[in-house]
Amino acid sequence: MNSNDLMVTDVLGRGLRDLRISVTDRCNFRCRYCMPVEIFGAGYAFMPREELLTFEEIVTLVRSLIPLGIEKIRLTGGEPLLRRGLEDLVAMLAAVDGVKDIAITTNGVLLAHHAEALALAGLNRVTVSLDALDPQIFAKMNGVGAKVDRVIAGIHGAQNFGLPVKVNAVIQRGVNEGEILPLARWAKTAGVDLRYIEYMDVGETNGWKYDEVVSGAEILTILSEEFSLAPRAPAYRGEVAVHWQHQAGAGEIGVIQSVTKPFCRDCQRLRLSADGKIFTCLFATDGHDLRGILRGQLDPQLLEATVRSIWQAREDRYSEVRGQITMPKAEMSYLGG
């Protein structure tokens, strides 16, 4: 049987290509669009350590998903670099036949310390969340007064060890839209690709309002004041950002327009929470618990069959029907963004 015969598609014909693995629900930031401090304060009850999937359990699940089409792995959180020994997980995943790409999304504060070990373990790429360069705006957005210089140092550290870096910036009206051009100038000079993200209604705690969304079209209008950009064709189905390349010099800029131009029909992402639930949509209410199968020492083929049946029944398209769904959504810090 050809391996392509085993690959799975959902109700809308979308394949399964990308797996985002949350390794912890903890974070050292309290960004308002993700983990507002009023909710995630000192007394917030995070997952007990014993509820987190072990690295071995994560790798077992990944192996079972390769026949379904999974090629790309992204490690997320919370803040993934808070998970002790993360480079060991990277090395274990890099040894799995069929895994073609391993990336990490981080706030970057701890990246300088971990970059060398991650690169040696087999990490392919890094995405750093950086919403502002202005120290005061950055400190206000991260909620803990973290210094932007530490994030910049982490980015340079990753580059020094050969890791390509992308930067994600969530743009929220009235908060950091004035950082759009400064970020673009810095990214072009620093040699990192930059992606702007429309402020999204993920979870139930960030107080999302539509009038605080700075649209991708508006972002591009602001960029056109200073930069000459040419559109780039998508590299593959399911690429969430629409990209433009600098006509003068290297580098590119992307815009993720989940609110104003939904891309649900091409989404090929599956998310795994730190406690072993899989989610078929970023805006899902709840997931499907696989931890019991993983810890029950059952036939690994049961994992593949379970995920296959879940994906085949998938018809998620939240961003296309936004406003028609009233069920509470899982928090981004829990299911990995």
Buried (B, 14 or more C-beta within 10 A) or exposed (E): EEEEEEBBBBEEEBBBBBBBBBBBBBBBBBBBBBBBBEBBEEEEEBBEEEEBBEBEBBBBBBBBBBBBBBBBBBBBBBBBBBBEEBBEBBBBBBEBEEBEEBBBBBBBBBBBEBBBBBBEBBBBBBBBBBBBBBEEBBBBBBBEEBEBEBBBBBBBBBBEBEBBBBBBBBBBBEBBBEBBBBBBEBBBEBEBBBBBBBBBBBBEBBEBEEEBBBBBEBBBEBBEEEBEBEEBEEEEEBBBBBBBBBEEEEBBBBBBBBBBBBBBEBBBBBBBBBBBBBBBBBBBEEBBEBBEBBEEEEEBEBBBEBBBEBBEEBEBBBBEEBEEEEEEBBBBBBBBB
